[in-house]
Amino acid sequence: MTTITPRTAEPNSLLHQCLRLVHSLLFDPSYLYILGGLVVAGDALLTALIIRFIPYTEIDWETYIYQLELYLGGERDYTFISGPTGPIVYPAGHVYVHQVLYWLTDSGKDIVSAQAIYAVLYLSLLALVIATYRQAGGVPNWVLLLLPLSKRLHSIFVLRLFNDCWMAVAAHAAILSYGASWDVLGTLLFGCALSIKMSALLYLPGLLVILFRRHGLLSTLGHVLGVVLIQGGIGAPFLVHNWRAYLRYSYEFSRAFLYKWTVNWRFVSEEAFLSAWWARGLLFGHLATLVAFGLSRWCRRDGGVWTVVSSGLRRPSYAPSAVPMTADYVTTVLFTSNLIGILFARSLHYQFYSWYALQLPFIAWRTRFPVFVKLALLLAVEYAWNVFPSTTVSSATLSIANAALVLGVWFGYSEGKASQTGSKRE
């Protein structure tokens, strides 16, 4: 007699294969680039729809173009380069970037072309960040799905055309280069970022730690000199004409901010916000936190900061660190250095979100918080940046969330996840 066995589903059925592919895309590190490509493609469609259906809002673009036309007309004195929203307050790299945009957008009048250029710029930033996540590791693939969800970040790029976008792309390209140990290229890109907007300086404390540990004192001084020379070369036409005015407007550390535009300190009174003691307190907090990370967190694998410093001073031509400098460590230190600066910034304006928006999921995964807390902090930051004008609640939420992330890294994986877990991937 013939036995008839029940027919069961094929284990390699189409549904099973699809489920296995989805699981691999979300959790297998070797599939991260595939998922990243899908994220970029999906975000390209989303960005195109935003440009098509959401009106452009003029804020600073006309001022950029007006200031550029003064430059094209022969003006080289920063004292006399101004526009509808005020004087030029960026280094010369900003001028040259907008000179190219001026040629590509019919003297700044073709806003649709400008938006298309900024869409490509935004997608380039997204791709750089995904590559950085892959290079550093320690973040689950599915976290990439969070990157395109920021309403404010899309607005900054394609609906507002802010100068900060160019700095952010150059800075992230530099971070990717430093993570790959292409330090000369990284310094060149970092110098370009700084020549567009001085906010790139927020990375400098972490970068000095990385360069000193990796190369030693003399080489670090060489990189710093390189950054200075890049600034001098790019700003030369203005420095020659009136160097005092150029330095005063481009790198103005004492710049006063308007209370009505602050995103992060609305919960303090206007009197306190404008006071000198508040500014000094924020500066002290910034420096103290950086020093604390430098002394207690960023050199632990080398036996502590004093071991590194003493070794570097004794042999200035050699790297004082015997521990390999991984992309995980480099990315974690640079992102943390930037976040600390943002936490203690005298004022944050809406376009400043582009400085760190796509870094936040990575930072969250350098904490030991449960996943739901990580996601809650990311949601809190995004909420705060989307409240306009800012309120007591939104600004307090932002400052608390930023502080929680800094503390989370302090008690979490401040030197990178792989160094403390023994595994580079999660």
N, C-alpha and C positions, 0 to 999 in steps of 0.2 A: 504494500500500500504506500502510495506517495504522500509524504507529509507536507502540508501547505503551511508555510511560515507567514506570519503577518507581515505585510509590507510596511517598512519603517521609512522615515524620512532620510534622505541621503544626508550624511554628515557634512558634505561639501555643497549643500544646496545654495542657491543664490542668496537666500536670506541669511544663511549662516555666514557666507563669505562677506556680505555687506556689513553684518554686525561685527565680524572680526576686523574688517577694514576700519570701521568707525572706532573701535576700541584701540587699534594701533595708532590711528591719527591722534587720538586724545591722550594716549598714555605712553606710547613707544617713542623714545627720544630719536630713533633713527628715522621716524616719520615727521619730525618737527618741521623740516623745510617744506615738505609737501603741504602740511596744514598751513604753514606760513604763507605759501604761495596762494592757497585758497583764500586765506584771510585778506591778503593784499588785493586779490582779484575782486572779492566781494566788497571790500572797502572802496575800490575804484568805482564800482557801480553806485554805491551809496553816495560817494562824493559827487559824482556826476549828477545824481538826482538832486542833491542839495543845491548845487549851482543852478540847476534848471528851475527849481520850484521855490527856492527861498531867496528873497531879494537881498542884493548886496547892500551893505551899510557903510557909508563913507565915514571914516574917522581920521586916519592919518595919511592915507594914500595921497591926497591932494597936497598935503604939506610936504611929503617926500618929493613929489614931482616939482613943486614950486621951488624948494630948496635946491634941487638938482639943476633946475634951469638957471638959477643964480650962478652955480658952479660952471655950467656950460657957457654962461655969458662972461666968464673970466674971473669971477670972484674967488679968492683963495683965503680970505680972512674970515675965520669962523664967527667973528663978532658981528658980521653983516650978512650971514647966511641964516635966514629965518623964514617962517611960513605962517599960514593961518592959525596954527595951533601952538606956535612958539618957535624958539631958536633951535637949530640943529644940536642934538645932544648925543650924537653917535660918532664913533671914529670913522676914518675915511673909507674903510671897507664897505660901510653902509652906502656911501656915495657911489662907489664903483658898481656895486650890485644894482643899484637903481638906475645907473647910467645904462646898463645892459637892458634892464626892464623898460626903460624909456624908449630904446630903439625897437624893442619887440612889441610894444603896445601902442604904437602911433602916438608917441609923445605923452604916454600915460592916459590917453583918452579911451583906449580900447580895453574896457574893464573885463569883458568876457575873456579876452586873451590872457589878461593878467590872472584871472581866476583859474584858467586852465594851467598856467605855469605854476601857480601855487598848489594846484591839485597834484601835479607831478612832484612838486617839492614835498608835499605832505606824504605821498605814497613812498617817496624815497626815504623819508624819516622812518616810516613804519617798517620798511624793509631793513633799514640799518638796525633798528631796535630788535627786530626778530633775529637778525644775524647775531647780534650781541647776546641775546638770550641763549641761542644755540651754542655760541662759543663758550659762554660762562657755565651753562648748565644749572642744575639745581632747581629748575622750575618746570612743573608739569606742562605738557603740550597744551592742554585745554585752556591754560591761562592766556594763551595768545588770542583766544576768542574775546577776551575782555578789552583788548587794545583798540578796536575800532568803535567802541561804544560811547566815547566822549562827545557829547553835543558841543561843549565849549571849544574843544580842540579843533573840530571841523570849522567852527565859526571863526576862530583866530586865523586859520589858514585861508580858507576860500571865500569867506564872507567879509573879512576885515583887512586882509593883506598886510599883516603886521611885519615889521622888520625883524622881530624876535624869531620868526620862523627860520630865517637864514642862519642865524647864530645857532639855533638848536640843531639843525642838520649838520653843520660843520663840527659842532661839539660832539655829536654822537658818532660821526665818522672818525673823529680823533680817538674816542673811547674804544671803538672797534679796532683801530690800529694799535693802540697801546696794549689791548688784550692779546693781539697777535704778535707782540714784541717788535712791531715796526715803529720803534720809538721816534725815529727821525721824521717819518711821515706823520706820526701822531702829533709831534710838536709843530710841524708845519700847519696842520689842520687846526690845531688848538690856537695857533697864532692868527689864523684867518678868522676863526670864531670870535676871538677877542677884538679883532679889528672891525667887526661888525657891531658888537655890543659888549660893553665891559662886564656884563653879568656873567660871562664865561669865567671870570676870575673866581667864582665860587668853587670851581673844580681845582684851583691851584693848590690849596693845602694838601688835598689827597694826592694830587699829581706829584708834588715834591717828595712825599713819603715814598711813592712808587719808584720814582727815578733814583732817589738816594739809595734805596734798598737794592735796586736792580743794577745800578752803575757806579755808585760812589759819589763823593763830593764834587770832584772836578767835572765829571761828565754832567752831573745835575746842573752845575753852574753854567756849563756850555749850553744846555737846553734852555735855561732861563735867558741867557744872552741871546739865543736864537729867537725866542719869543719877542724880546725887546727889539731886536733888529728888524723883525717882521713888522712890528708896529711902526718903527721909524721909517722903513722903506715905503710902506703903504701910505703913511701920513706925510711923507716928505714934501709934497707940493704945498701943504698947509703949514707944516712946521717951518719951512724956509720963510714963508711970508709973515706969519705971526705965531710963533710957537707957544707963547703964553695963552693966547686965545684958544688955540687948538687943544692944548692939554686941559685947559679949564673947562671947556664944554664937552669934550669927548670922554674924559675920565674924571668927572666931578663926583667926588666921594661925599661931599657935604650937600648934595642936592636936596632941596626941600620938596616935599610931596603934599598934594592936596588931600585933605581928610575925606572929601566927598568921593574920591576914587579908590580909597583903600578897600581891599578885599579881606585882609587878615586882621586888622586892628579896629574894626568898627565898635567892638565891645568896650574899648577904652574911650574916655572923653576926648573931645577935640583939643582941649587945652593940654592934656597929657600927651596926646599924639604929636603935637607940635613942639613940645618942650625939649630942651637940650638934655635933661636928665633921662628922658625916655630913650632918646637916641643913644646916649652913652650906655644905658643899661642893656639895650639890645646888642650893642657892639661888644660889651663885656660878656654877655651870654654866648654870643657867637664864638668869640675867641676862647672862652673857657671850655665850651663843649668840644671845639676842635682840639684843644690841648689835651682834654680828657681822653678823647679817642686816640690821639697820637701817643700818649703816655701809657694807656691801659689796654688798648684794643687792637691797634693796627700793626704791632710788632711782636705779638705774643709768641708766635712760632719761632722767632729768632732769639727768644730769651728775654725780651723786653726792650724798650726803646733805648735805655742807656747802653746796653750791649751793642746795639746797632750803631748808635751815634759814636761811641768811643772807638769802635772798630773802623768806622768811616773816617774819623778824624786822624787816626793813626796811619791809615793807608788810604789817602784820598783818591788814589787812582784806581782803586779796586772796589768791587761791590762788597759791602759789609754783610750782606745777607747770603747765607748758605742754603736757604730754603728756596726752592723753585717758585718763581712769581707767576702764578697761574692767571688765566683770563678771569676766572671766578673771583680771585682776590682783587684784581685790577678794577673790574666792573663794580664790585661791592664797595670798594673804598671811594671810587670816583662818584658813584651815585649817592653814597652817604654824605660825602663832602658837600655836594650840591644841595642835598636836602637840608643839611644843617644851616647852610646859608639862607635858604628859602624860609626856614622856620624863624630865623631871627632877622629877616629883612625889614628894613624901616617901613616899607609899604609894598604890598603886592597889588599890581594892576591886572586886569583880566587877561591881557595878552601874555603875562608872565607864566601862565599855566603851561605854555608850550615848553618851558624850561625843563619840566620834570613829569609831565602827564603820563608819558609812556614808560617812565622808569618806575612808577609806583607799584605795579604788580610784582616786578622783580624785587623791589625793596621789601614788600610785604612778605615775600617768600624767603627773605633773609631774617625774619623774625621767627620766634617759636610759638606764635599765637595759633590757636585752632583756625581751621580754614574759614569758619563762619565769621570769626573776628577779623581776619584778613579782608574778607569780602565786605564786611560792614565798614571798615576803615576806608577802603577804596570808594565805596558808595558815598560815605560821608564827605570825602574830599570832592568828589564829582558834584554832589549836591551843592556844596558851598560855592564852588566856582560858577554854578549856573544860576545863583540868586543875584538878580540885578534890580536895583542897587543892593549892595550888601547890607545885611542887618546885624544886629547884636548876636542873634542866634547863628547865622551863617558864618560870620567871622570867627566866633568862638569855636564853632564846630571844626572849621578849617585848622585853626591853630592847635586845638586839642588833637585832631587826627594826625597832623604833621608831627607833633611832639610824641604821640604814641608810637608812630613809626620809627622815629629816632631812638626812643627807649627800647622798642622791640629789637632793633638791630644791635643796640648796646648789650642786651641780655640774650641775643640770638647768635647770628652767624656774622659777626662784624668783620671777619677776615675771609668770608666766602664760605659757602656751605660745604664744599668738597673737603676743605681742610679740617673741618670739625666733625664730619660724619664718615669720612673715609670713602664716600661715594660721590661721584660727580653728578650723577643724575638722580632724579626723584621718580 
